[in-house]
């Protein structure tokens, strides 16, 4: 299996090559490029399974890769290497894009490689990249990428009704759609959706969209009924806070 490293910094390219060789024995050959166009040439020639791609490079950004390559003709995953700020990292996570923060760490590279190799052929990298570019251009994120069995499903925040913990999985109820089961714990989504004011965690097993609250019942210690008629528990220590929030809605 081949990989391509595209980075304008020689030290970064060499360090990444060393770390991949030491931690990813399944990789047979590593090819390196100092700019995007040279990297595209290597991709077309060597058909890598994974491309490590820097974002901020002279002349062309790594985000422009599909301006020079037809993604439908190539079957590879992209792992971005970046020193971007917290705002940009949020865009990566919402778009379900894999990334490594500089300075690079061996354990993170090993983890990212394993994930990338498992996703080849079913992650729709061009679609994810399109959503990432939209997010980076906008101050307001509107969608989240949910990794499903056959790819990525992009869902508007406002269409998410409930996220429910199911062990290390999360069940997501979406407007006008079947329930989606995601192989990530609820904690992942709690952290990711924290900036979105309409999402609230009334119980350790639930994250709900306040837009879809139908009623609050005082029976059985108190619980929430959503527009889907699903009931959601409220922790005792959250009840007062929840009632204050809903009284201020609208």
HELIX and SHEET records of a PDB file:
HELIX    1   1 UNK A   10  UNK A   23  1                                  14    
HELIX    2   2 UNK A   36  UNK A   46  1                                  11    
HELIX    3   3 UNK A   62  UNK A   67  5                                   6    
HELIX    4   4 UNK A   71  UNK A   73  5                                   3    
HELIX    5   5 UNK A   86  UNK A   94  1                                   9    
HELIX    6   6 UNK A  106  UNK A  119  1                                  14    
HELIX    7   7 UNK A  125  UNK A  137  1                                  13    
HELIX    8   8 UNK A  157  UNK A  159  5                                   3    
HELIX    9   9 UNK A  186  UNK A  192  1                                   7    
HELIX   10  10 UNK A  210  UNK A  212  5                                   3    
HELIX   11  11 UNK A  219  UNK A  221  5                                   3    
HELIX   12  12 UNK A  236  UNK A  238  5                                   3    
HELIX   13  13 UNK A  239  UNK A  248  1                                  10    
SHEET    1   A 5 UNK A  29  UNK A  33  0                                        
SHEET    2   A 5 UNK A   2  UNK A   6  1                                        
SHEET    3   A 5 UNK A  50  UNK A  54  1                                        
SHEET    4   A 5 UNK A  77  UNK A  82  1                                        
SHEET    5   A 5 UNK A  98  UNK A 101  1                                        
SHEET    1   B 2 UNK A 143  UNK A 148  0                                        
SHEET    2   B 2 UNK A 151  UNK A 156 -1                                        
SHEET    1   C 5 UNK A 180  UNK A 182  0                                        
SHEET    2   C 5 UNK A 169  UNK A 174 -1                                        
SHEET    3   C 5 UNK A 160  UNK A 166 -1                                        
SHEET    4   C 5 UNK A 206  UNK A 209 -1                                        
SHEET    5   C 5 UNK A 199  UNK A 203 -1                                        
SHEET    1   D 3 UNK A 213  UNK A 217  0                                        
SHEET    2   D 3 UNK A 223  UNK A 226 -1                                        
SHEET    3   D 3 UNK A 231  UNK A 233 -1                                        
END                                                                             
